[in-house]
Amino acid sequence: MMRQEILASHKRSQKYGVCRQERNEKQVKLSPTELEDKRERNRDLLDVVIAHIEEFYELLSPDDFMVAYVKNDGYILHLAGSEAIKVVFAERNCSPGYRWTEKDVGTSAISICLKRQFPIQLNDKDHYCVRAHGFSSSAAPIFGKQGSLEGVLVVSGDSSLIHPHTLIMITMAARSIEKHMRLLRRNREMSLYSGFLDRVIESAETGILTLDKEMRIWKTNRKGKHILKQQHLDGKPASILRGLNLNLDDIHLHPEKWKEREAYLQIDEQDIHFYYSAKPVVSQNNDLLGAVMVFEEFKDIKKLVDRISGTEPFFTFNLLIGNSKPFKKAIDLAIRASQSSSTVLLLGETGTGKELFAQAIHNGSKRRSQSFIPINCGAIPNELLESELFGYVDGAFTGASKNGRPGKFELADGGTILLDEIGDMPHDMQVKLLRVLQTGEVERIGAGKVTRTDARIIAATHVDLQKAIALNVFRRDLFYRLNIIEIILPPLRERGAEDIEALALHFIKRYAPGTPLSSAALDKLVKYDWPGNVRELENTIQRALHLCDNGKLQAAHLGIKVKSANTLKAKPGTIREMERELIYTTLRESKGNMVRTSKSLGISRATLYRKVQEYGLTETSL
């Protein structure tokens, strides 16, 4: 059967016009940026694959064989082996970034495995291209959820080293990778339920750290060392993990208190953010022997889990970068605001750093030791926003948690709640929020009773609230309640060259320390209009660093266009002009989504469609 598959592939290769004699100079290859993006999108699987390749080389020699992972679309994402063997295979376009389908390279273990999705071994002239003669290759498919092909694991070396066991080993490695990926997917599904960390301890794909009763680290697994960025923790006191503050006696007496905790550590000047559960290890007589900590790194700090918790605020005033006059004015007002408990209204365009200011105000206040709870009022559907803000009791609605759930205001009691994008809050929710501001009381859905809350409110929006009030989409009385201390965050284009340079150098230091910035690149950064503000600047620098290949960052790497002359839009004067501009802006922000736009504006879809037609807001105008 294998022979028939090889012959059939040869016929297809001939039909595709694959050249047998010469290296394919036009073979499809990803750019460094595209390759990195594809690797990041497959990071979870790649981490597992790379770990298994390391174990695979305990049975083989990296001087004789290369092992590679190929995505299901044919692109090589990772290739391991000695530097010498990497050079050998690179001469045949077998290196990360190249595509290896039948149409690209003809018959190979990779291309047949991608097409037919079963393990296969080729030797010498089984390969269609002459440049592959003299080599053996064995490939096995890796399947994902519901049996879909994720990619191919391949091992290749000199044809004299071929052995049937090689195909068996690579197939077993592929099955082992599938098993680990199933465990990882299961763990993530379980993360929606409380007690997730109790069950995830069974999986070796999480970090595991054990302590003896003297609070010394007994053993740390491979994943744990990777997360903590330390290879030599075993035998050291637990106090080396500054900020963790494990209490062995308390873990023994109150194990329920040590589940699903967040930790922020700083090791060798690197910030590490992860969550963990600690459980006591006891003898049959219930004597305390030590503890085991199971932990996972946070890839996304704002990850939602079944149990609602606040986000640890990181930014302080000394971390806010900028010395321009309007920026320093905003910081001065924010410092003053941090000394009171009055409501703060942060106004500024998207990307100006409103949440960072909110964190700094919280960390500079007397509430810094309490919760900081952010919520994006524009990102949560209207029907869910009330339960997120105010919580609910058991049986309040279909699908409600059995034990109910506190809302953000309750979780922020004694601390700070950030109502981000308040200008996008639906009109009916504005009424309920106004009541909380007036009375300091919240009522969970279905509770029938109120709860007092002492949460300091910081509201933020990019919306011009005065225009929104004029168009009757934002309540005037709510605006007055929120606008106790108003802080306007200047757009980046108004902060001047000094701030733009400081921020650019800061992002370069974060993502690629030591990379020089050319004067032409800096000049282009200063002249650019920055509609996306600081967030756009950060993304621009990060993208440019991928393109400059560790050399000097030049203007051509930035990928931004500077207008020859800045044209200022005339401010609308009439109510009709203001209405058109608001509808136009909201449509653009929602990418033309009429449902989201109508909800944001607080009008019916029928009215929105009529207004869009009336003002001639076609897709091309957006």
Secondary structure, 3 states (H helix, E strand, C coil): CHHHHHHHHHHHHHHHCCCCCCCCCCCCECCHHHHHHHHHHCHHHHHHHHHHHHHHCCCCCCCCEEEEEEECCCEEEEEECCHHHHHHHHCCCCCCCEECCHHHHCCCHHHHHHHHCCCEEEEHHHCCCHHHCCEEEEEEEEECHHHCEEEEEEEEEEHHHCCHHHHHHHHHHHHHHHHHHHHHHHHHHHCCCCCHHHHHCCCCCCEEEEEECCCEEEEECHHHHHHHCCCCCCCCEHHHCCCCCCCHHHHHHCHHHHCCEEEEEEECCEEEEEEEEEEEEECCCCCEEEEEEEEEECCCCCCCCCCCCCCCCCCCHHHCCCCCHHHHHHHHHHHHHHCCCCCEEEECCCCCCHHHHHHHHHHCCCCCCCCEEEEECCCCCHHHHHHHHHEECCCCCCCCCCCCEECHHHHCCCCEEEEECHHHCCHHHHHHHHHHHHHCEECCECCCCCEECCCEEEEEECCCHHHHHHCCCCCHHHHHHHCCEEEECCCHHHCHHHHHHHHHHHHHHHHCCCCCECHHHHHHHHHCCCCCHHHHHHHHHHHHHHHCCCCCECHHHCCCCCCCCCCCCCCCCCHHHHHHHHHHHHHHHCCCCHHHHHHHHCCCHHHHHHHHHHHCCCCCCC
